[in-house]
Amino acid sequence: MKTFQCGTIVPGCEWHTRSDNEADIVARTVDHLRQTHGETTIRPSTVEQIKAHISDEQDAA
């Protein structure tokens, strides 16, 4: 299981998500950034940041 913490790219945000699939995590995070943080444009560099901060759940514990 992989996990992502939004606070790794948006300081202070406690939202997180988990999935076996990295693409699901990226899609959920992009939706979260749009809905919660008001992002209208998701740049490729943002997607790369998301991917760089995805970790295996046992690593996050």
C-alpha positions in Angstrom: 0.0 0.0 0.0 1.3 3.5 -0.9 0.5 6.7 0.9 0.7 10.4 0.3 0.5 13.3 2.8 -0.6 16.6 1.3 1.4 18.4 3.9 4.6 17.4 2.2 3.7 19.9 -0.6 1.2 22.2 1.1 2.5 23.0 4.6 -0.1 22.6 7.3 -2.5 20.4 5.3 -3.4 17.2 7.1 -5.2 15.5 4.1 -3.8 12.1 3.1 -4.7 9.2 0.8 -3.7 5.6 0.3 -3.8 3.2 -2.6 -2.0 0.3 -4.2 -1.9 2.3 -7.4 0.3 5.4 -7.8 -2.0 6.8 -10.5 -4.9 6.7 -8.1 -3.0 8.7 -5.6 -2.0 11.3 -8.1 -5.6 11.6 -9.4 -7.0 11.9 -5.9 -4.4 14.4 -4.9 -5.0 16.5 -8.0 -8.7 16.5 -7.2 -7.9 17.5 -3.6 -5.6 20.4 -4.8 -8.4 21.7 -7.0 -11.2 21.4 -4.5 -9.5 22.3 -1.2 -6.6 24.5 -2.2 -8.3 26.2 -5.2 -5.7 25.2 -7.7 -7.0 25.7 -11.2 -3.8 24.6 -13.1 -1.9 21.5 -12.2 1.6 21.8 -13.7 3.7 18.8 -14.6 6.1 19.9 -11.9 3.3 19.6 -9.3 2.6 16.0 -10.5 6.3 15.2 -10.2 6.3 16.6 -6.6 3.3 14.4 -5.7 5.0 11.3 -7.2 8.3 12.2 -5.3 6.4 12.2 -2.0 4.5 9.0 -2.4 5.8 6.4 0.0 5.2 2.8 0.9 3.0 2.6 4.0 5.6 0.7 6.0 8.1 3.5 5.3 5.6 6.1 6.6 5.1 4.4 9.9 
